[in-house]
Amino acid sequence: MKKRLLASLCFATLALTACDKKTNEAPASSSTSSSAVSTPASTQPATVALSSNNAADIKNDLNQIETLSTSRTQEASALQNKANEAAQKGDKASLNTIVAEMKTYIGRFNQDLDALNLKSSEVDALRKKIKESNNVGVEFSEASIANTPDKKKIIELQNRVAALQKELVSETQALQNKAKTAP
């Protein structure tokens, strides 16, 4: 069960990072993932005021997140394939390596999210939720491959990942609808 759970998590994590932020497609139905990798606070200058309810800013910001996500799709897919193979083989050493690679991948992704020069407060909040989801996902994957997994903790993290995914999908759809009103 632990192997299937990890492969599922890896898929969910990578699918979220690679797919869920598309502005012209329905969000994926996979769960989210995340990274326990700490990333610096937003690199956006503190003096920049974020807009609110500005459809053009929301549209541009969602496009930035989509572009970033799309640029990482190939790497995410490769990690997913490796995770599936290792899980099918029951190769714990490979799973440990893949989780470490995923943690690094998510850490870089979170840093790149921070580097985006977003203008809307709504998409900035979405960015923060994506990073939170990434952090919970990595914590979940690490708990899943522990030598003595804590089933209670795994279930709690799994539920948190699912809840964050639902929130991200809902918020992304709402923002996409708002962005459609932009010229």
C-alpha positions as CSV (number, residue, x, y, z in Angstrom):
1,M,0.0,0.0,0.0
2,K,2.8,2.4,0.8
3,K,4.3,2.1,-2.7
4,R,1.0,2.8,-4.4
5,L,0.4,5.7,-2.1
6,L,3.8,7.2,-2.9
7,A,3.4,6.8,-6.7
8,S,-0.1,8.3,-6.4
9,L,1.4,11.3,-4.5
10,C,4.2,11.8,-6.9
11,F,1.7,11.8,-9.7
12,A,-0.5,14.2,-7.9
13,T,2.3,16.5,-7.0
14,L,3.7,16.6,-10.5
15,A,0.4,16.8,-12.1
16,L,-0.5,19.8,-10.0
17,T,2.7,21.6,-10.8
18,A,2.6,20.8,-14.4
19,C,-1.1,21.1,-15.2
20,D,-3.4,22.7,-12.7
21,K,-2.6,26.3,-13.4
22,K,-3.5,26.3,-17.1
23,T,-5.7,29.3,-17.8
24,N,-7.5,27.9,-20.8
25,E,-8.2,24.4,-19.6
26,A,-10.2,22.8,-16.8
27,P,-8.0,22.0,-13.9
28,A,-6.8,18.5,-13.5
29,S,-8.6,16.2,-11.1
30,S,-5.4,14.9,-9.4
31,S,-4.5,15.8,-5.9
32,T,-1.8,18.2,-5.0
33,S,1.6,17.9,-3.8
34,S,4.2,20.0,-2.3
35,S,7.5,20.6,-0.8
36,A,8.8,20.8,2.7
37,V,11.6,22.8,1.1
38,S,11.7,26.2,2.5
39,T,11.8,29.0,0.0
40,P,12.4,32.6,0.5
41,A,9.6,35.0,1.0
42,S,8.2,36.5,-2.2
43,T,10.8,38.3,-4.1
44,Q,8.3,40.9,-5.2
45,P,9.3,44.3,-3.9
46,A,7.5,45.2,-0.7
47,T,6.6,48.7,-2.1
48,V,4.5,47.3,-5.0
49,A,0.8,47.4,-4.2
50,L,-1.2,44.5,-5.6
51,S,-4.4,45.2,-7.5
52,S,-7.8,43.7,-6.5
53,N,-10.5,42.6,-8.9
54,N,-8.5,43.7,-11.9
55,A,-9.3,41.2,-14.6
56,A,-6.4,42.2,-16.8
57,D,-3.9,41.7,-14.0
58,I,-5.5,38.4,-13.0
59,K,-5.3,37.2,-16.6
60,N,-1.7,38.2,-17.0
61,D,-0.7,36.7,-13.6
62,L,-2.5,33.4,-14.4
63,N,-0.6,33.3,-17.7
64,Q,2.7,33.7,-15.9
65,I,1.9,30.7,-13.6
66,E,0.8,28.7,-16.7
67,T,4.0,29.5,-18.5
68,L,6.1,28.5,-15.5
69,S,4.1,25.3,-15.1
70,T,4.3,24.4,-18.8
71,S,8.0,24.9,-18.8
72,R,8.3,22.2,-16.1
73,T,6.0,19.6,-17.6
74,Q,8.8,17.5,-19.1
75,E,10.7,17.3,-15.9
76,A,7.6,16.5,-13.9
77,S,6.6,13.7,-16.3
78,A,10.1,12.2,-16.1
79,L,9.9,12.2,-12.3
80,Q,6.4,10.6,-12.4
81,N,7.6,7.8,-14.7
82,K,10.6,7.1,-12.4
83,A,8.3,7.0,-9.4
84,N,5.8,4.6,-11.0
85,E,8.6,2.3,-12.1
86,A,10.2,2.3,-8.6
87,A,6.8,1.7,-6.9
88,Q,6.0,-1.2,-9.2
89,K,9.4,-2.8,-8.5
90,G,9.2,-2.1,-4.8
91,D,12.6,-0.4,-5.0
92,K,12.8,1.5,-1.7
93,A,16.2,3.0,-2.5
94,S,15.0,4.4,-5.7
95,L,11.8,5.8,-4.1
96,N,14.0,7.6,-1.5
97,T,16.1,9.1,-4.3
98,I,13.0,10.1,-6.3
99,V,11.4,11.8,-3.3
100,A,14.7,13.7,-2.8
101,E,14.6,14.7,-6.5
102,M,10.9,15.7,-6.2
103,K,11.7,17.8,-3.1
104,T,14.4,19.6,-5.1
105,Y,12.1,20.0,-8.1
106,I,9.3,21.4,-5.9
107,G,11.8,23.7,-4.1
108,R,12.9,25.2,-7.4
109,F,9.4,25.5,-8.6
110,N,8.4,27.3,-5.4
111,Q,11.4,29.7,-5.8
112,D,10.3,30.4,-9.4
113,L,6.8,31.0,-8.2
114,D,8.2,33.6,-5.8
115,A,10.2,35.2,-8.6
116,L,7.1,35.9,-10.7
117,N,6.2,39.6,-10.7
118,L,2.5,39.2,-10.0
119,K,0.2,42.2,-9.9
120,S,-3.1,40.9,-8.6
121,S,-3.7,40.1,-4.9
122,E,-6.0,37.2,-6.0
123,V,-3.3,35.3,-7.9
124,D,-0.7,36.2,-5.3
125,A,-3.0,34.3,-2.8
126,L,-3.2,31.4,-5.3
127,R,0.6,31.3,-5.5
128,K,0.8,31.0,-1.7
129,K,-1.7,28.2,-1.7
130,I,0.2,26.4,-4.5
131,K,3.3,26.6,-2.4
132,E,1.5,25.4,0.7
133,S,0.1,22.5,-1.2
134,N,3.6,21.7,-2.5
135,N,5.0,21.7,1.0
136,V,2.3,19.4,2.3
137,G,2.8,17.0,-0.7
138,V,6.5,16.6,0.0
139,E,5.8,16.1,3.7
140,F,3.3,13.4,2.7
141,S,5.7,11.7,0.3
142,E,8.4,11.7,3.0
143,A,6.0,10.2,5.5
144,S,4.9,7.6,3.0
145,I,8.4,6.2,2.5
146,A,9.5,6.4,6.2
147,N,10.9,3.1,7.6
148,T,8.1,3.0,10.1
149,P,5.3,5.1,8.5
150,D,2.8,6.8,10.9
151,K,-0.5,5.8,9.4
152,K,-2.4,8.5,11.3
153,K,0.0,11.2,10.0
154,I,-0.2,9.8,6.4
155,I,-4.0,9.9,6.5
156,E,-4.0,13.5,7.9
157,L,-1.6,14.6,5.2
158,Q,-3.5,12.8,2.5
159,N,-6.7,14.6,3.7
160,R,-4.9,17.9,3.7
161,V,-3.6,17.4,0.2
162,A,-7.0,16.5,-1.0
163,A,-8.6,19.6,0.7
164,L,-5.9,21.9,-0.8
165,Q,-6.4,20.4,-4.2
166,K,-10.1,21.2,-4.1
167,E,-9.4,24.7,-2.9
168,L,-6.9,25.3,-5.7
169,V,-9.2,23.9,-8.4
170,S,-12.1,26.1,-7.1
171,E,-10.0,29.2,-6.8
172,T,-8.3,28.7,-10.2
173,Q,-11.7,28.3,-11.9
174,A,-13.0,31.4,-10.3
175,L,-10.0,33.4,-11.3
176,Q,-10.1,32.0,-14.8
177,N,-13.7,33.2,-15.1
178,K,-12.8,36.6,-13.8
179,A,-9.9,36.8,-16.2
180,K,-12.3,36.1,-19.2
181,T,-13.8,39.5,-18.6
182,A,-10.4,41.2,-19.4
183,P,-10.1,42.9,-22.8
